[in-house]
Amino acid sequence: MAWRIELDPAVERELSQLEPPVARRILVFLYERVALLDDPRNIGETLKGST
């Protein structure tokens, strides 16, 4: 199952403030790596915070 990427308008504004190559790298990663995975959690690690 592939995932659908939906960008919030706030994210689009943030991306537009970045340098174009940086924004492009983020979008390519999302659309070409994350969206194609069965479980996108497989490529990341669990976030851990201090308690």
C-alpha positions in Angstrom: 0.0 0.0 0.0 1.4 3.4 -0.9 0.8 6.5 1.2 -0.6 9.7 0.0 1.3 12.9 1.0 -0.9 15.9 1.8 0.9 19.2 2.7 -0.8 21.6 5.1 -0.8 25.2 3.9 1.5 26.1 6.8 4.0 23.5 5.5 3.8 24.9 2.0 4.6 28.4 3.4 7.5 27.0 5.4 8.9 25.2 2.4 8.6 28.4 0.3 10.9 30.2 2.8 13.6 27.6 2.4 16.3 27.7 -0.3 14.8 26.0 -3.4 17.3 23.1 -3.5 16.6 22.3 0.2 12.8 22.4 -0.3 13.1 20.2 -3.3 15.2 17.6 -1.4 12.5 17.4 1.3 9.7 17.0 -1.2 11.7 14.4 -3.2 12.3 12.4 0.0 8.6 12.5 0.9 7.2 11.6 -2.5 9.9 9.2 -3.7 10.9 7.4 -0.5 8.1 7.8 2.2 5.0 7.7 0.0 6.1 4.4 -1.6 6.6 2.5 1.6 4.2 0.0 3.1 5.1 1.3 6.6 6.9 4.6 6.6 7.9 4.0 10.3 10.4 1.5 9.1 12.9 4.2 8.0 12.8 6.2 11.2 13.6 5.8 14.8 11.3 6.4 17.7 11.5 9.9 19.1 12.6 10.0 22.7 12.2 13.0 25.0 13.5 13.7 28.4 11.0 13.2 31.2 
